[in-house]
Amino acid sequence: MLNISENKLNTKVDISNYTSSKKVFGKKHFKQFNRLLIVSAIVCIIILFLPWTQNINAAGTVTTLTPDQRPQSIQSPIPGRIEKWYVKEGDFVKKGDTILFISEVKNDYFDPNLIQRTGQQIESKNASVKSYGSKVNALNNQISALSNERGLKLKQAENKLLQAKLKVKSDSIDFEASKTNLEIATKQFKRTETLQAEGLKSLTDVEQKRLKLQETQAKLISQENKFLVAKNEILNAQVEITRTKAEYIDKISKAQSDKFSAESNQFDAEVQVSKLENNRSNYEIRNTMYYIKAPFNGYINKAIKTGIGESFKEGERLVGIMPANYDVAVETYIKPIDLPLVHIGETFRVQFDGWPAIVFSGWPDVSYGTYGAKVVAIESFISENGKFRILLAPDNEDEYAWPEAIRVGSGVRAIGLLNDVPIWFEVWRQLNGFPPDYYVPIINNTKAKK
């Protein structure tokens, strides 16, 4: 049968007379088989020249188009303890609805009248600020009064100095007159004494002239003494002016020093008032944080902290919430070798988990259960999984809209559509392991030329 032996059976036995041999080796059967082979070959050749859309496949998940529409968690900015829940998992909440109530765990805020007492401290400090302001005004009035008094005292001392100078002039004139009288009296005495020696004047006349001379000398000494006293009064007046200036400089400086101290205390009290007002505002805001409220309309997904009386730190996640209104998108990852083939506005076909689909990746027109998508964002830095993240949004020009029942987090299979090539070329490319053809979309080329 396998033609291994030298004794060939077909040369010794005639099998042409058997019915089975007639059916197998009949001419009619050969003709039908040959026709089948020819038709199959023609069909295969035609198929090889059919168009095939090159593509890249990527797995992904359903997400939202903007970050604020994605599932989020609500945190508390202050530490606390859970006291009461107002919702349960799966409830719909509107923006501002209370989700849970927490209580304080820090002993600095245990006082229930903390805000009122802080307000009383603020009032006391404000009164202190007003008192310091009144003191500053009083010291300003005192400084003004001392300045006016100093001016009057200086004018009085200057007048005394002027009087002393005028008196010095008057006494100097009297002193000069006394000198002249002394010279005259001396000459008269000598003349009389000469005449008395000649016998023309009596001794009585000489004694009278001597007495007058002595009186004139006494007046000269008296006028000189007055003149010196007047000079001393000038010095005293100058000393008085200097003393008055020094005295009032000391008084005014002391008043100014008290004023500056009062102003410093006033500013310090104002700073304390500002700090207390800041603390009161912080306390009021902190009181509003005891009620955890919904930041937007959405659904409660999961309570992360559940137990009544359970404590938590600031910034810890308390409950997960999903926005009620969101624009779905697809988040998928492509290999670095495929990154140059993807551009903004590129067309993709997506298949969602849970929706029946018949997919021909190379013939998107005959696929069933896939939906159109366009690339809206391409990550410029590689992700931790060694691939580049891209974001796909619904294609408004596609015939079928995305299903409304899909949920964020569902699995997705994405197919990126590239160049249209013959099937023979795609088979040859796959056999050789070549990447898809690099190309630039027509839209980008047109913009670049413009």
Secondary structure as UniProt FT lines:
FT   HELIX           9..11
FT   TURN            16..17
FT   HELIX           19..24
FT   HELIX           27..48
FT   STRAND          51..64
FT   HELIX           67..69
FT   STRAND          72..75
FT   STRAND          80..85
FT   TURN            89..90
FT   STRAND          92..93
FT   TURN            95..96
FT   STRAND          98..103
FT   HELIX           107..109
FT   TURN            112..113
FT   HELIX           114..198
FT   HELIX           203..288
FT   TURN            289..290
FT   STRAND          291..293
FT   STRAND          298..303
FT   TURN            308..309
FT   STRAND          311..312
FT   TURN            314..315
FT   STRAND          317..323
FT   STRAND          328..334
FT   HELIX           336..341
FT   TURN            344..345
FT   STRAND          347..352
FT   TURN            353..354
FT   TURN            361..362
FT   HELIX           364..366
FT   STRAND          371..378
FT   TURN            384..385
FT   STRAND          388..394
FT   TURN            396..397
FT   TURN            404..405
FT   TURN            408..409
FT   STRAND          411..422
FT   HELIX           423..432
FT   HELIX           442..449
//
